[in-house]
Structures are given as C-alpha cells and as structure tokens.
Amino acid sequence: MTQTLSKSDETKNQYTVTWEKLPDDFKLPDDPVENIDQPLLAAALREALDIAGFILASMLIASNFGLCAKVNDKTVVKAPDWVYVPSVLPAEPGEVRRSYTPNAEGEVPAVVMEFLSDTDGSEYSNKPTYPYGKWRFYERILQVPIYVIFEAKSGVLEVYRLSDSGEYELQEADANQRFWIESMGLFLGVWEGEKSQRTGYWLRWWDENGNLLLWGAERVEQERQRAEEERQRADRLMAYLRSQGIAPDGI
C-alpha cells in the first residue's frame, strides 16, 4: 500500500509512504533503554490495563517496540516508549512479532508515548528529512491521533491531538488534571507515589467514572483491607449478640 503525503508550502516536503511488513532478516536497531525509569513507567501502564481486563488479543500494547514505514524508498523505524494499537492482524502461528507496520499489519496506532530523556529532546524533533524526527514521524507520516510526552522527573504531562489540519495541538487537562483518551475510553493523568522501589511521578489510568485502575499490589491491599473490615464488623456483631445474651460462647 502506497500513500503520498503533501506537506505545507513552508517545508516543501513530499513523502511517498509505502506500508510493507519488514522482512524477517531486517536488522532492527538495538539501542539500549536510556534510563531505568522508562521500562518501569511502561510496565506500570500495561499492568493496570491488564488487571482491569482491558487488553484483548486483537490489540497491540508494547514498549520500546519498532513502528515502521518505508518513506521515499527508505525504511524508517521508530521505537516509542509505549504504543497502543486498537486492532492488529493476528501473527502467523509460531511468529514472534518483532516490529509493526501500520496498514500492512493492522490499524494505525491510536496512542504513542515518549518519556523525556536527559539527552537531546528528540521527542520534540520535527526533522523533516531522513531519518526524520520522532514528532515528524508520528504526526506527518504515521499520523497517530494522540502523542503523549511525559517528563517523569518533574511530572509534567503533555498530550497532543492530531487536528483536522494534520498537526499536533496541545490539549488542556480537565479539572482533575487528567486527559480523556477517547480511543481507549479512559483518562490519563499523573500520580505521585511509590512502586517497584521507585518513588516519584507515574502515569495512571482512570475510568470514565473517575475510578483509578489499580496495580496488582494495590488490588491485593484493597482486598486485605476489605477482609479486615469484614472481620471487624463480624467481631462487633458477635460482641453485641453476646452482650444481649443471644449468641453463646464459642460461636
């Protein structure tokens, strides 16, 4: 599948994009993760979705995973820190998915996220020529509807939505400082606390009613507290019955 994307008169760039699945022998970039926070943040986002029963077999949710396109006959691969694709074609039996090419293998990603590094701010790069900046690739080539940039150190969250003009526009948070992600039916926001021996800012999901999607340890603690409350309630009832001479000892 081939698509020609015309740019504005300012840039005078024109991209011919071909959506072809990468051959099995294509050598993908193997860059190291820039800091320990990035995999923790990505795993925490997926964990809450998984526990809530959000994730379906037809979806693709991954971190540091290559998104591919052939632009002007050159293969381009970018690996966002987190990506959500609502619907993908099933992999072949025994196949381990190494990368993802939109349109050739399923839908265009609905959300991509980048966690700011301490290096060159490449998350904002709009470089219009090969190998293209991340911003340019997500906005103009893949045309991903939602681009999220998060700085874990300061807790600053920026959510950009692709406008009708084909450019990202910064969104305003709601009264709770959260952003509605329509394609997921969830709110995205910032939470401060401790998880996985890391204390700081995290990205969290809330449902449409404002309920926080819990992590596994939080779910366990919630159940423990519920059981303790039930035990205390039963103890109070038994003590009252005994005081009324209703319940014999030993019951």
Solvent accessible surface area in square Angstrom, and as a share of the most:
residue,aa,sasa,rsa
1,M,144,0.64
2,T,88,0.51
3,Q,70,0.31
4,T,76,0.44
5,L,12,0.06
6,S,88,0.56
7,K,30,0.13
8,S,49,0.32
9,D,114,0.59
10,E,163,0.73
11,T,45,0.26
12,K,156,0.66
13,N,32,0.16
14,Q,109,0.49
15,Y,5,0.02
16,T,53,0.31
17,V,0,0.00
18,T,21,0.12
19,W,8,0.03
20,E,86,0.38
21,K,97,0.41
22,L,17,0.09
23,P,76,0.48
24,D,128,0.66
25,D,125,0.65
26,F,58,0.24
27,K,177,0.75
28,L,36,0.18
29,P,83,0.52
30,D,132,0.69
31,D,107,0.55
32,P,118,0.74
33,V,69,0.40
34,E,101,0.45
35,N,54,0.28
36,I,135,0.68
37,D,39,0.20
38,Q,15,0.07
39,P,63,0.40
40,L,46,0.23
41,L,3,0.01
42,A,4,0.03
43,A,61,0.47
44,A,1,0.01
45,L,1,0.01
46,R,97,0.35
47,E,51,0.23
48,A,2,0.01
49,L,0,0.00
50,D,86,0.45
51,I,60,0.30
52,A,54,0.42
53,G,57,0.55
54,F,43,0.18
55,I,40,0.20
56,L,104,0.52
57,A,113,0.87
58,S,52,0.33
59,M,32,0.14
60,L,21,0.10
61,I,12,0.06
62,A,21,0.16
63,S,54,0.35
64,N,81,0.41
65,F,30,0.13
66,G,8,0.08
67,L,0,0.00
68,C,1,0.01
69,A,3,0.02
70,K,62,0.26
71,V,0,0.00
72,N,70,0.36
73,D,125,0.65
74,K,106,0.45
75,T,35,0.20
76,V,3,0.02
77,V,28,0.16
78,K,30,0.13
79,A,39,0.30
80,P,0,0.00
81,D,18,0.10
82,W,2,0.01
83,V,0,0.00
84,Y,5,0.02
85,V,0,0.00
86,P,38,0.24
87,S,44,0.29
88,V,17,0.10
89,L,105,0.52
90,P,120,0.76
91,A,43,0.33
92,E,116,0.52
93,P,133,0.84
94,G,85,0.82
95,E,60,0.27
96,V,124,0.71
97,R,52,0.19
98,R,102,0.37
99,S,9,0.06
100,Y,0,0.00
101,T,0,0.00
102,P,0,0.00
103,N,54,0.28
104,A,36,0.28
105,E,11,0.05
106,G,16,0.16
107,E,86,0.39
108,V,44,0.25
109,P,0,0.00
110,A,7,0.06
111,V,1,0.01
112,V,0,0.00
113,M,0,0.00
114,E,1,0.01
115,F,3,0.01
116,L,43,0.22
117,S,16,0.11
118,D,119,0.62
119,T,99,0.57
120,D,113,0.59
121,G,30,0.29
122,S,35,0.22
123,E,5,0.02
124,Y,88,0.33
125,S,34,0.22
126,N,69,0.35
127,K,89,0.38
128,P,46,0.29
129,T,73,0.42
130,Y,98,0.37
131,P,69,0.43
132,Y,11,0.04
133,G,5,0.05
134,K,46,0.19
135,W,35,0.12
136,R,6,0.02
137,F,0,0.00
138,Y,0,0.00
139,E,6,0.03
140,R,30,0.11
141,I,2,0.01
142,L,3,0.01
143,Q,72,0.32
144,V,0,0.00
145,P,61,0.38
146,I,5,0.03
147,Y,0,0.00
148,V,0,0.00
149,I,2,0.01
150,F,0,0.00
151,E,59,0.27
152,A,11,0.08
153,K,155,0.66
154,S,53,0.34
155,G,14,0.14
156,V,76,0.43
157,L,24,0.12
158,E,39,0.18
159,V,1,0.00
160,Y,23,0.09
161,R,82,0.30
162,L,42,0.21
163,S,26,0.17
164,D,160,0.83
165,S,91,0.59
166,G,25,0.24
167,E,78,0.35
168,Y,18,0.07
169,E,94,0.42
170,L,108,0.54
171,Q,47,0.21
172,E,161,0.72
173,A,31,0.24
174,D,55,0.28
175,A,106,0.82
176,N,94,0.48
177,Q,126,0.56
178,R,49,0.18
179,F,20,0.08
180,W,93,0.33
181,I,1,0.01
182,E,127,0.57
183,S,59,0.38
184,M,11,0.05
185,G,30,0.29
186,L,12,0.06
187,F,41,0.17
188,L,0,0.00
189,G,0,0.00
190,V,49,0.28
191,W,68,0.24
192,E,116,0.52
193,G,18,0.17
194,E,118,0.53
195,K,36,0.15
196,S,62,0.40
197,Q,183,0.81
198,R,30,0.11
199,T,106,0.61
200,G,16,0.15
201,Y,67,0.25
202,W,1,0.00
203,L,3,0.01
204,R,2,0.01
205,W,1,0.00
206,W,20,0.07
207,D,37,0.19
208,E,124,0.55
209,N,120,0.62
210,G,34,0.33
211,N,85,0.43
212,L,51,0.25
213,L,18,0.09
214,L,33,0.16
215,W,6,0.02
216,G,23,0.22
217,A,81,0.63
218,E,44,0.20
219,R,90,0.33
220,V,104,0.60
221,E,68,0.30
222,Q,72,0.32
223,E,84,0.38
224,R,131,0.48
225,Q,84,0.38
226,R,113,0.41
227,A,63,0.49
228,E,55,0.25
229,E,95,0.43
230,E,90,0.40
231,R,127,0.46
232,Q,75,0.33
233,R,114,0.42
234,A,57,0.44
235,D,70,0.37
236,R,145,0.53
237,L,106,0.53
238,M,48,0.21
239,A,62,0.48
240,Y,126,0.48
241,L,45,0.22
242,R,102,0.37
243,S,81,0.52
244,Q,101,0.45
245,G,68,0.66
246,I,112,0.57
247,A,15,0.11
248,P,81,0.51
249,D,124,0.64
250,G,80,0.77
251,I,119,0.60
